[in-house]
Amino acid sequence: MSNGTPLGDFLRARREALKPHDVGLPEHGRRRVPGLRREEVALLAGVSSDYYIRLEQGRESSPSAQVVEAVALALKLDAEAADHLNRLCLTASQRPRDWGEAEVSHQLLQLMDGWEHTPAFVVGPALDIMAGNSLATALHSGFDQFDNLARMVFVDPAGREYYQEWERAAHSCVAEIRAAYGHDPDSARIAEVVAELSAESEEFAGLWKTHEVKSKSQEGKHLKHPEVGDLNIKFAAFTVNGAPHQQLVVYQAEPAGPTAAAFETLRAMAVAPKQATATGPTEAMATEPAQAQAAAPVAGLAGKEQ
């Protein structure tokens, strides 16, 4: 994914995204590097230039909490980006051991199955569709495969028509994968998805290099389904207890509105089995979501929305 270290790549990208006037520094003449110089970040953070250079070059991988906070302030990181920076500073032994791929629990599949009027699906760290109920499958029936949200946005021809605010969807997908990468920089699945999409989409490759970090929001979406037309939905994402790398995504329509009516039309048209189905995330880019049933136990759903 890069020739540098995750920490160094992140610091470099965020430094290059800033201009001197963004941090109150004078700008004189032509600059040979994009954004701030390393020495300027060091000055703002109150550390030596040599120390900061070692951070970017990967020769210093365990900065103190005070240094991390100072660098985050110098780079004007928001709360999510600062948390991401802190995670990148963790050693492998300090990272949670339960972060990774797992099957979707039978209980969660049954829960989604009961939501006949509500599209719901589960995504993994690389935005693989790990499970979805029949209405969620019908909602995405215009795509070649309902397998990976980022692939659907960037590679599938249907993506640009389906996501009416395509640029926002594109930025969101990349920022969400980048956030997951911070939890598990050694994830083989994230590396695989990033490599595939970078090779197939210059836009994805460009956005990935910006190192923007953002978890799922609760903003509305404007979609256009090839059979039922415009859809204006609200959505929420919930972390699954016992599987913190899984996110349950639930779409909602305004009661008695046009989108709710469209959902009913899709439900009537759905030919997929009624029971929610799951696919292993390592197969999601190449297989149909209904090819695997999951049966791992789970504690339930966390009340935290993202």
Secondary structure, DSSP 8 states (H G I E B T S, - for coil): --SS-HHHHHHHHHHHT--GGGGT----S--SSSS--HHHHHHHHTS-HHHHHHHHTTS-----HHHHHHHHHHTT--HHHHHHHHHHTS-GGGS-TT-S----BHHHHHHHHT-TTS-EEEE-TT-BEEEE-HHHHHHTTTSS-SSBHHHHHHTSTTHHHHBTTHHHHHHHHHHHHHHHHHH-TT-HHHHHHHHHHHHH-HHHHHHHTTT---------EEEEETTTEEEEEEEEEEEEETEEEEEEEEEE--TTSHHHHHHHHHHHH--S-SS-EE--TTTTTTS-GGGB---B---EEEEEE-
